[in-house]
Amino acid sequence: MIRHIHRGVVISLGVFFLLLGVISGFLPVLQGWIFVLIGLALLAEEIPWVRRHLERLKTRFPKQAKQLERLKSRLTSGREPTRPADGHSGAAPK
């Protein structure tokens, strides 16, 4: 019973973020693609064909996929990702 409720909530949130992304794509204030990615990530947990399409997008856009994984890990763990042991962020020096 709880699994069905969880699935319904995840799918509802995924559809909400997808719709918000499409609507905000026409507004100059919001970045619609962010909401579309969040919606796809939520739907991919419950719907197999969305998972397959999201995997294709990850291989096509690896930089955005990395950002999505970081966001997802922050949201699920509730804390900032740790830096490497050497203290550098991994970015190239200026």
C-alpha atoms as a printed R data frame, in Angstrom:
   type eleno elety resid chain resno      x      y       z
1  ATOM     1    CA   MET     A     1  0.000  0.000   0.000
2  ATOM     2    CA   ILE     A     2  2.749  2.453   0.954
3  ATOM     3    CA   ARG     A     3  4.686  1.508  -2.195
4  ATOM     4    CA   HIS     A     4  1.669  2.469  -4.333
5  ATOM     5    CA   ILE     A     5  1.374  5.809  -2.555
6  ATOM     6    CA   HIS     A     6  5.104  6.465  -2.977
7  ATOM     7    CA   ARG     A     7  4.926  5.577  -6.662
8  ATOM     8    CA   GLY     A     8  1.930  7.882  -7.163
9  ATOM     9    CA   VAL     A     9  3.673 10.767  -5.431
10 ATOM    10    CA   VAL     A    10  6.907 10.295  -7.423
11 ATOM    11    CA   ILE     A    11  5.043 10.105 -10.737
12 ATOM    12    CA   SER     A    12  2.901 13.134  -9.842
13 ATOM    13    CA   LEU     A    13  5.970 15.183  -8.930
14 ATOM    14    CA   GLY     A    14  7.740 14.066 -12.100
15 ATOM    15    CA   VAL     A    15  4.817 15.118 -14.292
16 ATOM    16    CA   PHE     A    16  4.540 18.406 -12.376
17 ATOM    17    CA   PHE     A    17  8.214 19.242 -12.974
18 ATOM    18    CA   LEU     A    18  7.968 18.251 -16.645
19 ATOM    19    CA   LEU     A    19  4.971 20.538 -17.142
20 ATOM    20    CA   LEU     A    20  6.677 23.313 -15.199
21 ATOM    21    CA   GLY     A    21  9.727 22.901 -17.431
22 ATOM    22    CA   VAL     A    22  7.684 23.118 -20.615
23 ATOM    23    CA   ILE     A    23  5.770 26.166 -19.380
24 ATOM    24    CA   SER     A    24  8.875 27.917 -18.075
25 ATOM    25    CA   GLY     A    25 10.611 27.270 -21.383
26 ATOM    26    CA   PHE     A    26  8.462 30.071 -22.780
27 ATOM    27    CA   LEU     A    27  9.173 32.451 -19.884
28 ATOM    28    CA   PRO     A    28 12.362 34.499 -19.831
29 ATOM    29    CA   VAL     A    29 12.614 34.345 -16.029
30 ATOM    30    CA   LEU     A    30 12.869 30.576 -15.402
31 ATOM    31    CA   GLN     A    31 15.240 28.013 -16.881
32 ATOM    32    CA   GLY     A    32 12.882 25.331 -18.182
33 ATOM    33    CA   TRP     A    33 15.470 22.649 -18.931
34 ATOM    34    CA   ILE     A    34 16.332 22.321 -15.230
35 ATOM    35    CA   PHE     A    35 12.743 21.421 -14.378
36 ATOM    36    CA   VAL     A    36 12.561 19.016 -17.320
37 ATOM    37    CA   LEU     A    37 15.676 17.184 -16.069
38 ATOM    38    CA   ILE     A    38 14.285 16.992 -12.540
39 ATOM    39    CA   GLY     A    39 10.995 15.640 -13.871
40 ATOM    40    CA   LEU     A    40 12.770 13.040 -16.009
41 ATOM    41    CA   ALA     A    41 14.966 11.967 -13.093
42 ATOM    42    CA   LEU     A    42 11.896 11.448 -10.906
43 ATOM    43    CA   LEU     A    43  9.959  9.596 -13.585
44 ATOM    44    CA   ALA     A    44 12.960  7.405 -14.433
45 ATOM    45    CA   GLU     A    45 12.714  5.822 -10.985
46 ATOM    46    CA   GLU     A    46  9.261  4.423 -11.748
47 ATOM    47    CA   ILE     A    47  8.853  4.187 -15.539
48 ATOM    48    CA   PRO     A    48 11.264  1.965 -17.538
49 ATOM    49    CA   TRP     A    49 10.996  3.726 -20.928
50 ATOM    50    CA   VAL     A    50 11.770  7.090 -19.301
51 ATOM    51    CA   ARG     A    51 14.820  5.475 -17.670
52 ATOM    52    CA   ARG     A    52 16.055  4.286 -21.078
53 ATOM    53    CA   HIS     A    53 15.618  7.737 -22.637
54 ATOM    54    CA   LEU     A    54 17.328  9.413 -19.696
55 ATOM    55    CA   GLU     A    55 20.312  7.063 -20.089
56 ATOM    56    CA   ARG     A    56 20.578  8.045 -23.754
57 ATOM    57    CA   LEU     A    57 20.512 11.717 -22.770
58 ATOM    58    CA   LYS     A    58 23.237 11.089 -20.181
59 ATOM    59    CA   THR     A    59 25.534  9.613 -22.815
60 ATOM    60    CA   ARG     A    60 24.800 12.446 -25.228
61 ATOM    61    CA   PHE     A    61 25.237 15.225 -22.634
62 ATOM    62    CA   PRO     A    62 27.803 13.970 -20.079
63 ATOM    63    CA   LYS     A    63 28.462 17.365 -18.464
64 ATOM    64    CA   GLN     A    64 24.786 17.924 -17.665
65 ATOM    65    CA   ALA     A    65 24.473 14.302 -16.536
66 ATOM    66    CA   LYS     A    66 27.262 14.869 -14.025
67 ATOM    67    CA   GLN     A    67 25.498 17.977 -12.707
68 ATOM    68    CA   LEU     A    68 22.244 16.037 -12.430
69 ATOM    69    CA   GLU     A    69 23.941 13.264 -10.455
70 ATOM    70    CA   ARG     A    70 25.482 15.815  -8.086
71 ATOM    71    CA   LEU     A    71 22.097 17.449  -7.554
72 ATOM    72    CA   LYS     A    72 20.455 14.080  -7.019
73 ATOM    73    CA   SER     A    73 23.074 13.014  -4.477
74 ATOM    74    CA   ARG     A    74 22.735 16.294  -2.589
75 ATOM    75    CA   LEU     A    75 18.975 15.962  -2.459
76 ATOM    76    CA   THR     A    76 19.050 12.360  -1.300
77 ATOM    77    CA   SER     A    77 21.849 12.737   1.252
78 ATOM    78    CA   GLY     A    78 20.897 16.171   2.546
79 ATOM    79    CA   ARG     A    79 24.489 17.410   2.589
80 ATOM    80    CA   GLU     A    80 27.079 18.865   0.263
81 ATOM    81    CA   PRO     A    81 29.296 16.448  -1.683
82 ATOM    82    CA   THR     A    82 32.783 16.136  -0.206
83 ATOM    83    CA   ARG     A    83 35.886 17.502  -1.875
84 ATOM    84    CA   PRO     A    84 38.888 15.342  -2.750
85 ATOM    85    CA   ALA     A    85 41.398 14.659   0.033
86 ATOM    86    CA   ASP     A    86 43.933 17.083  -1.449
87 ATOM    87    CA   GLY     A    87 41.508 19.967  -0.837
88 ATOM    88    CA   HIS     A    88 41.202 21.002  -4.467
89 ATOM    89    CA   SER     A    89 37.880 21.161  -6.232
90 ATOM    90    CA   GLY     A    90 39.252 19.561  -9.382
91 ATOM    91    CA   ALA     A    91 38.899 22.752 -11.401
92 ATOM    92    CA   ALA     A    92 41.759 23.943 -13.568
93 ATOM    93    CA   PRO     A    93 43.809 26.836 -12.169
94 ATOM    94    CA   LYS     A    94 43.074 30.280 -13.591
